[in-house]
Amino acid sequence: MENITIIGAGTMGNGIAHAFAQKNYNVTIVDISNENLDRAIATITKNLDRMVTKEKITNEEKINTLKKITTTTDFDSGVKESDLVVEAATENIDLKLKIFKDLDSICKDDTILATNTSSISITQIANKTNRKDKVIGMHFMNPVPIMKLVEVIRGKETSDEVTNLIMTLSRKLDKIPVEVNDAPGFVANRILMPMINEAIHTLNENVSDVEGIDTVMILGMSHPMGPLHLADFIGLDVCLSILEVMYDGFKDEKYKACSLLVDMVNNNTLGIKTGQGFYDYSEGPRNKKVAAQFRK
Ligand SMILES: NC(=O)c1ccc[n+]([C@@H]2O[C@H](COP(=O)([O-])OP(=O)(O)OC[C@H]3O[C@@H](n4cnc5c(N)ncnc54)[C@H](O)[C@@H]3O)[C@@H](O)[C@H]2O)c1
């Protein structure tokens, strides 16, 4: 594998592009927005600069990594020479189904089509293609250049060969892959999202404030980051979409999103990416609570 295309230049897309480019793969990022593509390159540059400062990579490695990345808004030219496509577009089922149908008709016959979806069925996505054996979940964690885990999700018809290839490729990126089966939310979000949702209920019911809830989970459970801060980091819209997929998939009330989360998303208060979530990031790192205004 040499040519990797990433669909989507958002939080995850830029991190996945960074991880592949740093290992010398030719990376093309495709997005519908030039502004998002520019922002992705700026973020990758900033993250590489930080790695140079911390002496984790040399300046030459930084320059070489950036040289391996190209960007385009032209979907067809961005995917047609690709050996592997990793789709990391917005978590919306109709969008992903359309992207995979298009990928199947434009990509080479042997191109592997992976999705970074957090929750949507790999089997359902694969069913939109004529290569169900070559469709797989490759679920990176945020921030991709730092987090070691890749959840590798087999659809119903994903072949052993493709699964083994993606497991090996993940290791080449210095990641640790874990193979899981296809179910709403897979393993990571099946367990994480109910906890985040419960933290939001706890806040909404005024059991404690944002910092109180996060501090209990950091100091009491040895979590490196509180659930509300983590939700800001993931993106509140992404959290809501994942909960909706799990609620739909399991038809179980326990996955129903808290009304506070829905209100915040409707208000475009999406976490770090919009500068405000449970914390305020407008002046850099989080510095004050903002969620109180949304409480009942
Ligand atoms: N945010 C996280 O922590 C996280 C972690 C793991 C997995 N994921 C998953 O990764 C995927 C991307 O999430 P994100 O947080 O990066 O989202 P994001 O909102 O930050 O970025 C999504 C990007 O997709 C682009 N896009 C939308 N439609 C497109 C199309 N038709 N073609 C090309 N690009 C298109 C948007 O312009 C945007 O730049 C989702 O499936 C999400 O569930 C997110």
The ligand as a Tripos MOL2 file, in Angstrom:
@<TRIPOS>MOLECULE
LIG
   44    48     1     0     0
SMALL
NO_CHARGES

@<TRIPOS>ATOM
      1 N1        -14.2620   13.4420   17.1070 N.am      1 LIG1
      2 C1        -13.8270   12.3120   17.6410 C.2       1 LIG1
      3 O1        -13.2930   12.2900   18.7530 O.2       1 LIG1
      4 C2        -13.9620   11.0200   16.8710 C.ar      1 LIG1
      5 C3        -13.2470    9.9010   17.3270 C.ar      1 LIG1
      6 C4        -13.2950    8.7230   16.5710 C.ar      1 LIG1
      7 C5        -14.0660    8.6670   15.4150 C.ar      1 LIG1
      8 N2        -14.7700    9.7830   15.0040 N.ar      1 LIG1
      9 C6        -15.5310    9.6600   13.7580 C.3       1 LIG1
     10 O2        -14.7530   10.2500   12.7240 O.3       1 LIG1
     11 C7        -15.6240   10.8170   11.7260 C.3       1 LIG1
     12 C8        -15.2890   12.2870   11.5500 C.3       1 LIG1
     13 O3        -15.5070   12.9320   12.7900 O.3       1 LIG1
     14 P1        -14.8300   14.3570   13.1040 P.3       1 LIG1
     15 O4        -14.9300   14.5400   14.5760 O.co2     1 LIG1
     16 O5        -13.5030   14.4470   12.4330 O.co2     1 LIG1
     17 O6        -15.8790   15.3320   12.3690 O.3       1 LIG1
     18 P2        -15.6900   16.8650   11.9620 P.3       1 LIG1
     19 O7        -17.0390   17.4600   12.0130 O.co2     1 LIG1
     20 O8        -14.5760   17.4860   12.7320 O.co2     1 LIG1
     21 O9        -15.1830   16.7590   10.4280 O.3       1 LIG1
     22 C9        -15.9450   16.2130    9.3970 C.3       1 LIG1
     23 C10       -15.3870   16.6890    8.0690 C.3       1 LIG1
     24 O10       -16.0540   15.9660    7.0240 O.3       1 LIG1
     25 C11       -16.2110   16.8690    5.9440 C.3       1 LIG1
     26 N3        -17.2200   16.3540    5.0240 N.ar      1 LIG1
     27 C12       -18.5620   16.3730    5.1360 C.ar      1 LIG1
     28 N4        -19.1380   15.8170    4.0520 N.ar      1 LIG1
     29 C13       -18.1200   15.4350    3.2270 C.ar      1 LIG1
     30 C14       -18.0620   14.7950    1.9500 C.ar      1 LIG1
     31 N5        -19.1560   14.4570    1.2870 N.pl3     1 LIG1
     32 N6        -16.8510   14.5680    1.4060 N.ar      1 LIG1
     33 C15       -15.7090   14.9370    2.0480 C.ar      1 LIG1
     34 N7        -15.7150   15.5270    3.2610 N.ar      1 LIG1
     35 C16       -16.8960   15.7790    3.8420 C.ar      1 LIG1
     36 C17       -16.5880   18.1800    6.6210 C.3       1 LIG1
     37 O11       -16.4130   19.2810    5.7390 O.3       1 LIG1
     38 C18       -15.6090   18.1850    7.8000 C.3       1 LIG1
     39 O12       -14.3790   18.8080    7.4470 O.3       1 LIG1
     40 C19       -17.0480   10.5680   12.2070 C.3       1 LIG1
     41 O13       -17.5250    9.3850   11.6100 O.3       1 LIG1
     42 C20       -16.8620   10.3880   13.7110 C.3       1 LIG1
     43 O14       -17.8770    9.5980   14.2960 O.3       1 LIG1
     44 C21       -14.7260   10.9520   15.7020 C.ar      1 LIG1
@<TRIPOS>BOND
     1     1     2 1
     2     2     3 2
     3     2     4 1
     4     4     5 ar
     5     4    44 ar
     6     5     6 ar
     7     6     7 ar
     8     7     8 ar
     9     8     9 1
    10     8    44 ar
    11     9    10 1
    12     9    42 1
    13    10    11 1
    14    11    12 1
    15    11    40 1
    16    12    13 1
    17    13    14 1
    18    14    15 2
    19    14    16 1
    20    14    17 1
    21    17    18 1
    22    18    19 2
    23    18    20 1
    24    18    21 1
    25    21    22 1
    26    22    23 1
    27    23    24 1
    28    23    38 1
    29    24    25 1
    30    25    26 1
    31    25    36 1
    32    26    27 ar
    33    26    35 ar
    34    27    28 ar
    35    28    29 ar
    36    29    30 ar
    37    29    35 ar
    38    30    31 1
    39    30    32 ar
    40    32    33 ar
    41    33    34 ar
    42    34    35 ar
    43    36    37 1
    44    36    38 1
    45    38    39 1
    46    40    41 1
    47    40    42 1
    48    42    43 1
@<TRIPOS>SUBSTRUCTURE
     1 LIG1         1 GROUP 0 **** ****
